[in-house]
């Protein structure tokens, strides 16, 4: 039944309690649908723990899985941690949520965290507790707070110079008037950008050769530090047949998957699809039923394959 616009708007309840209740109901329904999907399929889990301005610890969980032949990424929950942020506490929070909602923890095939000791600690980190329950889980830590990690390794002279730049930038950005005047100054000087590029060029123009040479050992030190911190990423060995299943000879792969790889390479439709979508072929085909062994092997490297393919992990 159609009503005039005025009566239609008046018929919509806008009270605080009604709107709040409906938002909660919609959020609960979305969470319920996601939980139903996670109960019956494998997925990757990503965790991030952060501290809010009120000193409260917040744990956020994201999941990635296949749904209707498409790779889907969803936020699972965001929960406040009432006590400490030790690895055991985070693990109990995750396990409690999974048990409360009936999600089998065995469905987790991969887990990504930040590089904090509470997450990746060898004996008391979250990953160690997770592997005790799921020994076959594939774990990796992502690059988070790169600027913070870098600043810990800077020498005093370089750190002092960057601190001065940050103070100048904060002074300009803290007031709208200064920001507008700075943009006008950039335009008058014929600059292509009106923000930080002018700062960068101005600082570079007053640096002497010996100052530039001082950066060399620091950059080398940062490079070595990054190699140490992200050793698992740099040495991650993804089989070549995942990136090019039709270009790798079957005799060069593990005997366990040779038969299915030969069948896949003989599939004309699959070859055509791979030509269209490239490495995105793995999320466009109905592979779990046709090639279960191949699917099981490549699903452990799912996140890294999607990163290489330009998708978000």
C-alpha positions as CSV (number, residue, x, y, z in Angstrom):
1,X,0.0,0.0,0.0
2,X,1.5,3.3,-1.1
3,X,1.4,6.3,1.3
4,X,2.3,9.9,0.7
5,X,5.9,10.7,1.5
6,X,5.0,12.7,4.6
7,X,3.0,9.8,6.1
8,X,5.6,7.3,5.1
9,X,8.3,9.2,7.0
10,X,6.0,9.6,10.0
11,X,5.3,5.9,10.1
12,X,9.0,5.1,10.6
13,X,10.0,4.9,14.3
14,X,13.1,7.0,15.0
15,X,13.3,6.7,18.8
16,X,16.8,6.1,20.2
17,X,15.8,2.7,21.7
18,X,14.1,1.5,18.5
19,X,17.0,2.4,16.2
20,X,19.6,1.0,18.6
21,X,17.6,-2.2,19.0
22,X,17.3,-2.7,15.2
23,X,21.0,-2.0,14.7
24,X,21.8,-4.7,17.3
25,X,19.4,-7.1,15.6
26,X,20.9,-6.5,12.2
27,X,24.5,-6.9,13.6
28,X,23.5,-10.1,15.4
29,X,21.9,-11.5,12.2
30,X,25.0,-10.7,10.1
31,X,27.2,-12.3,12.8
32,X,25.0,-15.4,12.9
33,X,25.2,-15.8,9.1
34,X,28.9,-15.6,9.2
35,X,29.2,-18.1,12.1
36,X,27.0,-20.6,10.1
37,X,29.4,-20.3,7.2
38,X,32.5,-20.9,9.4
39,X,31.0,-24.0,11.0
40,X,31.2,-26.0,7.7
41,X,34.3,-24.8,5.9
42,X,38.0,-24.1,6.3
43,X,39.1,-20.5,6.8
44,X,42.1,-18.3,7.5
45,X,42.2,-16.2,10.7
46,X,43.9,-12.9,11.2
47,X,44.3,-11.3,14.7
48,X,45.3,-7.8,15.8
49,X,45.5,-6.6,19.4
50,X,45.7,-2.9,20.1
51,X,45.3,-0.5,23.1
52,X,42.7,2.2,23.0
53,X,43.0,5.7,24.4
54,X,41.3,4.7,27.6
55,X,44.0,2.0,28.1
56,X,41.5,-0.7,27.2
57,X,42.9,-3.7,25.2
58,X,40.9,-4.5,22.1
59,X,41.2,-7.8,20.2
60,X,40.0,-7.9,16.6
61,X,39.6,-11.0,14.5
62,X,39.2,-11.3,10.7
63,X,38.5,-14.4,8.6
64,X,39.0,-15.2,5.0
65,X,37.3,-18.1,3.2
66,X,35.7,-19.3,0.0
67,X,32.0,-18.7,-0.5
68,X,30.2,-19.3,-3.9
69,X,33.6,-19.7,-5.7
70,X,34.7,-16.2,-4.4
71,X,37.3,-15.4,-1.8
72,X,35.6,-13.5,1.0
73,X,37.1,-11.5,3.9
74,X,35.0,-10.5,6.9
75,X,35.4,-9.1,10.3
76,X,34.5,-11.8,12.9
77,X,34.5,-9.8,16.1
78,X,36.1,-7.0,18.1
79,X,36.3,-7.7,21.9
80,X,37.7,-5.9,24.9
81,X,40.2,-7.9,26.9
82,X,39.5,-7.3,30.6
83,X,42.8,-8.4,32.0
84,X,46.3,-8.8,30.5
85,X,47.2,-9.4,26.8
86,X,49.4,-12.5,27.3
87,X,49.3,-15.3,24.7
88,X,47.3,-17.6,26.9
89,X,44.7,-14.9,27.5
90,X,44.3,-14.2,23.8
91,X,44.1,-17.9,23.1
92,X,41.4,-18.4,25.7
93,X,39.4,-15.5,24.3
94,X,39.5,-17.0,20.8
95,X,38.7,-20.5,22.0
96,X,35.9,-19.3,24.2
97,X,34.3,-17.5,21.3
98,X,34.6,-20.5,19.0
99,X,33.2,-22.9,21.6
100,X,30.4,-20.4,22.5
101,X,29.3,-20.3,18.8
102,X,30.0,-23.9,17.9
103,X,32.8,-23.2,15.4
104,X,35.4,-26.1,15.2
105,X,38.9,-24.8,15.8
106,X,40.1,-27.5,13.4
107,X,38.6,-25.4,10.6
108,X,41.4,-22.9,10.9
109,X,44.0,-23.7,8.2
110,X,46.1,-20.5,8.5
111,X,46.6,-17.8,11.0
112,X,48.3,-14.3,10.7
113,X,49.2,-12.1,13.6
114,X,51.5,-9.2,14.3
115,X,55.1,-9.7,15.5
116,X,54.4,-9.1,19.2
117,X,55.9,-11.5,21.7
118,X,52.4,-12.3,23.1
119,X,51.5,-13.5,19.6
120,X,54.5,-15.3,18.1
121,X,56.4,-16.2,21.3
122,X,57.9,-19.7,21.0
123,X,56.6,-21.0,24.3
124,X,53.9,-18.7,25.6
125,X,52.8,-16.9,22.5
126,X,49.3,-17.3,21.0
127,X,50.7,-19.2,18.1
128,X,52.3,-21.8,20.4
129,X,49.0,-22.5,22.1
130,X,47.2,-22.6,18.7
131,X,49.7,-25.1,17.3
132,X,49.2,-27.3,20.4
133,X,45.5,-27.7,19.4
134,X,46.0,-27.6,15.6
135,X,49.5,-28.9,14.8
136,X,49.0,-28.5,11.0
137,X,48.0,-24.8,11.1
138,X,50.0,-22.5,8.8
139,X,51.1,-19.4,10.7
140,X,52.7,-16.2,9.6
141,X,53.1,-12.7,11.1
142,X,52.3,-9.6,9.1
143,X,54.0,-6.2,8.8
144,X,52.4,-3.9,11.3
145,X,53.6,-0.6,12.7
146,X,56.6,-0.5,10.4
147,X,57.4,3.1,11.3
148,X,57.5,2.1,15.0
149,X,59.8,-0.8,14.3
150,X,62.1,1.4,12.2
151,X,62.4,4.2,14.7
152,X,63.8,1.8,17.4
153,X,66.9,1.2,15.3
154,X,67.6,4.8,14.3
155,X,70.8,6.6,15.6
156,X,70.3,9.7,17.7
157,X,71.4,12.1,15.0
158,X,69.0,10.7,12.4
159,X,66.2,10.3,14.9
160,X,66.6,13.9,16.0
161,X,66.4,15.2,12.4
162,X,63.2,13.3,11.8
163,X,61.8,14.5,15.1
164,X,62.3,18.1,14.0
165,X,60.4,17.4,10.7
166,X,57.6,15.8,12.6
167,X,57.3,18.8,14.9
168,X,57.1,21.1,11.9
169,X,54.5,18.9,10.2
170,X,52.4,18.8,13.4
171,X,52.6,22.5,13.8
172,X,51.2,23.1,10.2
173,X,48.5,20.4,10.5
174,X,47.3,21.4,14.0
175,X,45.7,24.6,12.7
176,X,43.6,25.0,9.6
177,X,45.0,28.5,9.0
178,X,48.6,27.3,8.9
179,X,47.6,24.5,6.6
180,X,46.0,26.8,4.1
181,X,48.9,29.3,4.2
182,X,51.3,26.4,3.7
183,X,49.3,25.3,0.7
184,X,49.3,28.8,-0.7
185,X,53.1,29.0,-0.3
186,X,53.5,25.8,-2.2
187,X,51.4,27.2,-5.0
188,X,53.4,30.4,-5.2
189,X,56.6,28.4,-5.4
190,X,55.2,26.4,-8.2
191,X,55.3,23.1,-6.3
192,X,53.4,20.1,-7.6
193,X,52.2,19.1,-4.1
194,X,51.0,21.2,-1.2
195,X,51.8,18.9,1.8
196,X,54.9,17.0,2.8
197,X,56.8,16.9,-0.4
198,X,57.9,20.5,0.0
199,X,59.3,19.5,3.4
200,X,61.2,16.6,1.9
201,X,62.7,18.6,-0.8
202,X,63.6,21.5,1.5
203,X,65.4,19.2,3.9
204,X,67.2,17.4,1.1
205,X,68.4,20.7,-0.3
206,X,70.3,21.7,2.8
207,X,71.9,18.3,3.5
208,X,75.6,18.0,2.8
209,X,77.3,15.0,1.2
210,X,78.6,13.9,4.6
211,X,75.1,14.0,6.0
212,X,73.8,11.9,3.1
213,X,76.6,9.4,3.6
214,X,75.6,9.1,7.3
215,X,72.3,7.5,6.1
216,X,74.1,4.5,4.4
217,X,75.0,2.5,7.5
218,X,71.6,3.2,9.1
219,X,69.8,1.9,6.0
220,X,72.1,-1.2,5.9
221,X,71.2,-1.8,9.6
222,X,67.5,-1.4,8.9
223,X,67.8,-3.9,6.0
224,X,69.5,-6.5,8.2
225,X,66.9,-5.9,10.9
226,X,64.0,-6.4,8.5
227,X,65.6,-9.6,7.3
228,X,65.7,-10.9,10.8
229,X,62.2,-9.8,11.8
230,X,60.6,-11.1,8.6
231,X,62.7,-14.2,8.1
232,X,59.5,-16.4,7.7
233,X,58.2,-14.1,4.9
234,X,61.4,-13.9,3.0
235,X,61.9,-17.7,3.2
236,X,58.3,-18.7,2.5
237,X,58.5,-21.5,-0.1
238,X,55.3,-21.6,-2.2
239,X,55.3,-24.4,-4.8
240,X,55.6,-23.2,-8.4
241,X,52.6,-25.3,-9.5
242,X,50.3,-23.0,-7.4
243,X,51.3,-20.0,-9.5
244,X,51.3,-21.9,-12.8
245,X,49.5,-25.2,-12.6
246,X,49.6,-25.7,-16.4
247,X,53.3,-24.8,-17.0
248,X,54.9,-27.1,-14.5
249,X,55.8,-30.6,-15.6
250,X,53.9,-33.2,-13.5
251,X,57.1,-35.2,-12.9
252,X,58.6,-32.2,-11.0
253,X,55.9,-32.2,-8.3
254,X,55.3,-34.4,-5.3
255,X,54.0,-37.9,-6.3
256,X,50.9,-37.4,-4.1
257,X,49.5,-34.7,-6.4
258,X,50.9,-35.8,-9.8
259,X,47.8,-37.7,-10.9
260,X,45.4,-34.8,-10.1
261,X,47.8,-32.3,-11.7
262,X,47.8,-34.3,-14.9
263,X,44.0,-34.3,-14.9
264,X,43.9,-30.6,-14.3
265,X,46.3,-29.9,-17.1
266,X,44.1,-32.0,-19.4
267,X,41.0,-30.0,-18.6
268,X,40.4,-27.6,-21.5
269,X,37.9,-25.5,-19.7
270,X,40.2,-25.1,-16.7
271,X,43.1,-24.1,-18.9
272,X,40.9,-21.4,-20.6
273,X,39.8,-20.1,-17.2
274,X,43.4,-19.9,-16.1
275,X,44.2,-17.9,-19.2
276,X,41.5,-15.4,-18.3
277,X,42.0,-15.0,-14.6
278,X,45.7,-16.0,-14.1
279,X,46.4,-17.0,-10.5
280,X,42.8,-16.0,-9.6
281,X,41.9,-19.3,-11.3
282,X,42.0,-21.0,-7.9
283,X,39.0,-18.9,-6.7
284,X,37.1,-19.1,-9.9
285,X,36.9,-22.9,-10.3
286,X,34.9,-25.5,-8.3
287,X,38.1,-27.4,-7.4
288,X,37.5,-28.9,-3.9
289,X,35.3,-31.7,-5.3
290,X,37.2,-32.3,-8.6
291,X,40.8,-32.1,-7.3
292,X,40.6,-32.5,-3.5
293,X,44.3,-33.2,-3.0
294,X,45.5,-30.2,-5.1
295,X,42.9,-28.0,-3.3
296,X,44.1,-29.1,0.2
297,X,47.7,-28.4,-0.7
298,X,47.2,-25.0,-2.1
299,X,44.6,-23.8,0.5
300,X,47.4,-23.6,3.1
301,X,49.1,-21.0,1.0
302,X,45.9,-19.2,0.1
303,X,46.7,-15.8,1.7
304,X,50.1,-15.6,0.1
305,X,48.9,-16.5,-3.3
306,X,46.2,-13.8,-3.1
307,X,48.8,-11.2,-2.0
308,X,51.0,-12.1,-5.0
309,X,47.9,-11.8,-7.2
310,X,47.2,-8.3,-6.0
311,X,44.4,-9.1,-3.7
312,X,44.2,-8.1,0.0
313,X,45.3,-10.6,2.8
